[in-house]
């Protein structure tokens, strides 16, 4: 069983998920802080985007529950599913990063 991680495929998947989450490519982002890698800023922006999506879904849900006529059930359901999928994608990225870290730590020098 080959447990090697293809860094090119992982980076490609991260870029696709960032694009789907509405996060601009690293080259379009403002300069990072001193000592911060582009990956760190990408991860931070991804976390913020998922948080914003979840907060938006929560606001729509609350508005629907309070009887706001401008919010319909379909809109609430779609936003909740988008928030769930964004969170699941972020969780999968986290799992891949942890697996890569564990593999690196298990390498003999």
Secondary structure, 3 states (H helix, E strand, C coil): CCCCCCHHHHHHHHHHHHHHCCCCCHHHCCCCCCCCCHHHHHHHHHHHHHHHHHHHHHHHHHHHHCCCCCCCHHHHHHHHHHHHHHHHHHHHHHHHHHHHHHHHHHCCC
